[in-house]
Amino acid sequence: MAPVEKRQKLVLAIAVLASFVAFLDGSVITVALPAIMRELGGGISTQQWVVDAYLITLGSLILVAGSLSDVYGRIVVLRTGLIGFGAASLLCAVAPNAEFLIVARGVQGVAGALLVPSSLAIILSNFRGPAQAKAIGQWTGFTSAAFVLGPLLGGLFVDLASWRLVFAINVLPIAVTLSLLAVLKQKDEREKGVAIDYPGAVLGVLGLGLPVFALIEQGHYGWGSPVIFLALGFGILSFAAFLWREHTAKQPMMPLALFTVRNFAWGNLTTTFVYAALSLGGFLLAVFLQQVAGYPATLAGLATLPVTIISILFSSRIGSLAGKRGPRLFMTVGPLITAIGFFLYVFAGARPDYWTQILPGVILFGIGMTITVAPLTSAILGAIDERQAGIGSAINNAVARVAGLVAIAFVGLIVGPQLGVEGFHRGVLVTAVLLMLGGVTSWIGIRNNAQKAPVLRAEGLESGEEAGPAN
């Protein structure tokens, strides 16, 4: 085997493992939430915060990670993120109360923000052409598998040991990834003259965190409370200021000019709908199966195992097909199939039969997401120049995490203070509608064989031409 192929396999392994822990931690927690609530106390709002504290920092700081990678190098940032994620995971594992756990989850999100864009960027810098599309397919397959494998692992840990092992186990894959990075010995690439947009980062955190606080805590304080309407109002103003900052900054962490590229803009809109649906649907299903249907944590995790199997078996193949035939059809059909799967859950009662009321939806979920994810990633990143792959992947991952963050924040409004059968039905219908919107936006906006856009800057194209969408 040629050395270049060995090196590419090593790069892919590092990228998959680094992203795996971040994606796994985003989903493994869902099945552990009832056990955490029993030991540390709290209701559905505590469960929401354990999920959203991670997503707030991850979603708002993942854009800064792109600039940090340019300034300090992708490998340095990746290594720092791995070490920070491991340390924060241990803090979560020893949390004495819910408040400590929520803060530690926020720290985890900070470290996780350094992992995902850097891991995908090293794939894009080491693979070209059809090999790149296939590698992205493998990366998305394994990271998507982490997203759906999480509930199974979480269930096993909760039932056989403790929910605390859900976090402590992160140390093992992190140690392996750090070892592989040492073997790789890849030279870091650093950009000269790049500034980090700290004001944008602060406004981003406030613009996401305060509205999420208002959405989650309105059940306790009421919409008329100054605590709620002031947080919501100031948060909306902060987010508007964030967009203004990114429009006017010389070196924004989210160059808005990228959204003039058609597939990039429409692909991120699809990402918003699809990942909001995945976060909402995954949260509701995991909690419903345990708190309403009475499943042990392990069985609740096993319930979604077919999604993992389908993703691992077929994601690479779907990625290759999308690279040859274009992403539009895959991105349209995939979310619609997944929507049908979630719609089927409306027939589930308080004691659902798994084989007839749960499994059919799970299988359609697995098929639909496997068809969607790799083409979606390829369409977005394939629309921009390789030199902007880091910031492009950071923006897309930020969109996905923020979509999930906001979806979880709305859980209380959708299902009420406690999750029951009727609330679950409302939730899965909202999930299905979001997925259908994802399929429709893909069909309307995505174009096959779109011309790759030139490098875009805040002040325009490097060549001085007007920015415009790829045809």
Backbone hydrogen bonds, N-H to C=O, Kabsch-Sander energy under -0.5 kcal/mol:
donor,donor_aa,acceptor,acceptor_aa,energy
5,E,2,A,-0.7
6,K,2,A,-1.7
7,R,3,P,-2.6
8,Q,4,V,-2.2
9,K,5,E,-2.1
10,L,6,K,-2.0
11,V,7,R,-2.6
12,L,8,Q,-2.5
13,A,9,K,-2.3
14,I,10,L,-2.3
15,A,11,V,-2.6
16,V,12,L,-2.6
17,L,13,A,-2.5
18,A,14,I,-2.7
19,S,15,A,-2.0
20,F,16,V,-2.5
21,V,17,L,-1.6
22,A,18,A,-0.8
23,F,19,S,-2.9
24,L,20,F,-3.1
25,D,21,V,-2.1
26,G,22,A,-1.0
27,S,23,F,-0.8
27,S,24,L,-1.0
28,V,24,L,-3.5
29,I,25,D,-0.6
30,T,27,S,-1.2
31,V,27,S,-0.6
32,A,28,V,-0.6
32,A,29,I,-0.7
33,L,29,I,-0.9
33,L,30,T,-0.8
36,I,32,A,-2.4
37,M,33,L,-2.6
38,R,34,P,-2.1
39,E,35,A,-1.9
40,L,36,I,-3.2
41,G,37,M,-1.8
44,I,417,P,-0.6
47,Q,43,G,-1.7
48,Q,44,I,-2.4
49,W,45,S,-2.3
50,V,46,T,-2.2
51,V,47,Q,-1.4
52,D,48,Q,-3.3
53,A,49,W,-2.7
55,L,51,V,-1.4
56,I,52,D,-2.9
57,T,53,A,-1.3
58,L,54,Y,-2.1
59,G,55,L,-2.9
60,S,56,I,-2.1
61,L,57,T,-1.9
62,I,58,L,-1.3
65,A,61,L,-1.5
66,G,62,I,-0.7
66,G,63,L,-0.8
67,S,63,L,-0.9
68,L,64,V,-2.6
69,S,65,A,-2.4
70,D,66,G,-1.5
71,V,67,S,-2.3
72,Y,68,L,-3.1
73,G,68,L,-0.5
73,G,69,S,-1.7
77,V,73,G,-2.1
78,L,74,R,-2.6
79,R,75,I,-2.7
80,T,76,V,-2.5
81,G,77,V,-2.5
82,L,78,L,-2.1
83,I,79,R,-2.2
84,G,80,T,-2.7
85,F,81,G,-2.5
86,G,82,L,-2.2
87,A,83,I,-2.2
88,A,84,G,-2.5
89,S,85,F,-2.1
90,L,86,G,-1.7
91,L,87,A,-1.6
92,C,88,A,-2.2
93,A,89,S,-2.0
94,V,90,L,-1.2
95,A,92,C,-1.3
98,A,40,L,-0.6
101,L,97,N,-2.0
102,I,98,A,-2.4
103,V,99,E,-2.1
104,A,100,F,-2.5
105,R,101,L,-2.3
106,G,102,I,-1.7
107,V,103,V,-1.8
108,Q,104,A,-2.2
109,G,105,R,-1.9
110,V,106,G,-1.5
111,A,107,V,-1.9
112,G,108,Q,-2.8
113,A,109,G,-1.9
114,L,110,V,-0.5
114,L,111,A,-1.2
115,L,111,A,-0.6
115,L,112,G,-1.0
116,V,112,G,-1.4
119,S,115,L,-2.3
120,L,116,V,-2.0
121,A,117,P,-2.2
122,I,118,S,-1.7
123,I,119,S,-0.9
124,L,120,L,-2.0
125,S,121,A,-1.6
126,N,122,I,-0.5
126,N,123,I,-1.1
127,F,123,I,-1.5
131,A,128,R,-1.0
132,Q,128,R,-0.6
132,Q,129,G,-1.0
133,A,129,G,-1.5
134,K,130,P,-2.3
135,A,131,A,-2.4
136,I,132,Q,-2.7
137,G,133,A,-2.0
138,Q,134,K,-2.3
139,W,135,A,-2.8
140,T,136,I,-3.0
141,G,137,G,-2.1
142,F,138,Q,-2.4
143,T,139,W,-2.6
144,S,140,T,-2.5
145,A,141,G,-1.9
146,A,142,F,-1.9
147,F,143,T,-1.6
148,V,144,S,-1.6
149,L,145,A,-3.1
150,G,146,A,-1.6
152,L,149,L,-0.5
153,L,149,L,-2.1
154,G,150,G,-3.1
155,G,151,P,-2.3
156,L,152,L,-2.2
157,F,153,L,-2.4
158,V,154,G,-2.5
159,D,155,G,-2.6
160,L,156,L,-2.5
161,A,157,F,-2.0
165,L,162,S,-1.4
166,V,163,W,-1.2
167,F,164,R,-1.0
168,A,164,R,-1.9
169,I,165,L,-2.1
170,N,167,F,-1.5
171,V,168,A,-1.6
172,L,169,I,-1.1
174,I,170,N,-1.7
175,A,171,V,-2.2
176,V,172,L,-2.0
177,T,173,P,-2.3
178,L,174,I,-2.4
179,S,175,A,-1.8
180,L,176,V,-2.2
181,L,177,T,-2.2
182,A,178,L,-1.5
183,V,179,S,-1.6
184,L,180,L,-2.4
185,K,181,L,-1.7
190,R,188,D,-0.5
191,E,70,D,-2.9
194,V,191,E,-0.6
198,Y,196,I,-1.7
201,A,197,D,-1.9
202,V,198,Y,-2.3
203,L,199,P,-2.4
204,G,200,G,-2.2
205,V,201,A,-2.2
206,L,202,V,-2.3
207,G,203,L,-2.8
208,L,204,G,-1.4
209,G,205,V,-3.2
210,L,206,L,-1.8
212,V,208,L,-1.6
213,F,209,G,-2.4
214,A,210,L,-2.2
215,L,211,P,-2.4
216,I,212,V,-2.4
217,E,213,F,-2.7
218,Q,214,A,-1.2
219,G,216,I,-0.6
220,H,217,E,-1.3
221,Y,217,E,-2.3
222,G,218,Q,-2.1
225,S,222,G,-1.6
228,I,225,S,-0.9
229,F,225,S,-2.5
230,L,226,P,-2.0
231,A,226,P,-0.5
231,A,227,V,-0.7
232,L,228,I,-2.7
233,G,229,F,-2.3
234,F,230,L,-2.8
235,G,231,A,-2.0
236,I,232,L,-2.3
237,L,233,G,-2.2
238,S,234,F,-2.3
239,F,235,G,-2.2
240,A,236,I,-2.2
241,A,237,L,-2.4
242,F,238,S,-2.1
243,L,239,F,-2.1
244,W,240,A,-2.2
245,R,241,A,-2.7
246,E,242,F,-2.4
247,H,243,L,-1.6
248,T,244,W,-1.8
249,A,245,R,-2.4
256,L,254,M,-0.6
258,L,255,P,-1.8
259,F,256,L,-1.5
260,T,257,A,-1.8
261,V,258,L,-1.7
262,R,260,T,-0.6
265,A,261,V,-2.8
266,W,262,R,-2.8
267,G,263,N,-1.9
268,N,264,F,-1.8
269,L,265,A,-1.6
270,T,266,W,-2.4
271,T,267,G,-2.3
272,T,268,N,-2.0
273,F,269,L,-1.7
274,V,270,T,-2.8
275,Y,271,T,-2.7
276,A,272,T,-1.5
277,A,273,F,-1.9
278,L,274,V,-2.3
279,S,275,Y,-2.1
280,L,276,A,-2.4
281,G,277,A,-3.2
282,G,278,L,-2.5
283,F,279,S,-2.1
284,L,280,L,-2.4
285,L,281,G,-2.5
286,A,282,G,-2.1
287,V,283,F,-2.1
288,F,284,L,-2.8
289,L,285,L,-2.4
290,Q,286,A,-1.0
291,Q,287,V,-3.0
292,V,288,F,-1.9
293,A,288,F,-2.5
295,Y,289,L,-3.4
298,T,155,G,-0.6
300,A,296,P,-2.3
301,G,297,A,-1.9
302,L,298,T,-2.7
303,A,299,L,-1.7
304,T,301,G,-1.2
305,L,302,L,-1.7
307,V,304,T,-1.2
308,T,304,T,-0.9
308,T,305,L,-0.5
309,I,305,L,-2.0
310,I,306,P,-2.5
311,S,307,V,-2.2
312,I,308,T,-2.5
313,L,309,I,-2.2
314,F,310,I,-2.0
315,S,311,S,-2.1
318,I,314,F,-2.6
319,G,315,S,-2.6
320,S,316,S,-2.0
321,L,317,R,-2.4
322,A,318,I,-2.7
323,G,319,G,-1.7
324,K,320,S,-1.3
325,R,321,L,-3.0
326,G,322,A,-1.9
331,M,327,P,-2.7
332,T,328,R,-1.2
333,V,329,L,-2.8
334,G,330,F,-2.4
336,L,332,T,-1.0
337,I,333,V,-2.3
338,T,334,G,-2.1
339,A,335,P,-2.3
340,I,336,L,-1.8
341,G,337,I,-1.8
342,F,338,T,-2.0
343,F,339,A,-2.3
344,L,340,I,-1.7
345,Y,342,F,-1.1
346,V,343,F,-1.8
347,F,344,L,-1.6
348,A,345,Y,-1.9
354,Y,352,P,-0.6
357,Q,353,D,-2.8
358,I,353,D,-0.6
358,I,354,Y,-1.5
359,L,354,Y,-3.3
362,V,358,I,-1.9
363,I,359,L,-2.6
364,L,360,P,-2.0
365,F,361,G,-2.1
366,G,362,V,-2.4
367,I,363,I,-2.5
368,G,364,L,-2.7
369,M,365,F,-2.4
370,T,366,G,-1.9
371,I,367,I,-1.9
372,T,368,G,-1.3
373,V,369,M,-2.5
376,L,372,T,-2.2
377,T,373,V,-2.3
378,S,374,A,-2.5
379,A,375,P,-2.6
380,I,376,L,-1.9
381,L,377,T,-2.4
382,G,378,S,-2.2
383,A,380,I,-0.8
384,I,381,L,-0.9
388,Q,385,D,-2.1
389,A,386,E,-1.8
392,G,388,Q,-2.5
393,S,389,A,-2.8
394,A,390,G,-2.0
395,I,391,I,-2.5
396,N,392,G,-2.2
397,N,393,S,-2.5
398,A,394,A,-2.4
399,V,395,I,-2.7
400,A,396,N,-2.2
401,R,397,N,-2.5
402,V,398,A,-2.9
403,A,399,V,-2.4
404,G,400,A,-1.9
405,L,401,R,-2.6
406,V,402,V,-2.7
407,A,403,A,-2.1
408,I,404,G,-2.5
409,A,405,L,-1.9
410,F,406,V,-1.3
411,V,408,I,-1.5
414,I,410,F,-1.9
415,V,411,V,-3.0
416,G,411,V,-0.5
416,G,412,G,-1.7
420,G,418,Q,-0.6
424,F,420,G,-2.3
425,H,421,V,-2.4
426,R,422,E,-2.3
427,G,423,G,-2.3
428,V,424,F,-2.5
429,L,425,H,-1.8
430,V,426,R,-2.1
431,T,427,G,-2.2
432,A,428,V,-2.4
433,V,429,L,-2.2
434,L,430,V,-2.2
435,L,431,T,-2.0
436,M,432,A,-2.3
437,L,433,V,-2.2
438,G,434,L,-1.8
439,G,435,L,-2.0
440,V,436,M,-2.4
441,T,437,L,-2.6
442,S,438,G,-1.5
443,W,439,G,-2.0
444,I,440,V,-2.3
445,G,441,T,-2.7
446,I,442,S,-2.1
450,A,447,R,-0.7
453,A,383,A,-2.5
457,R,460,G,-2.4
460,G,457,R,-1.2
461,L,465,E,-1.3
462,E,455,V,-1.7
464,G,461,L,-1.4
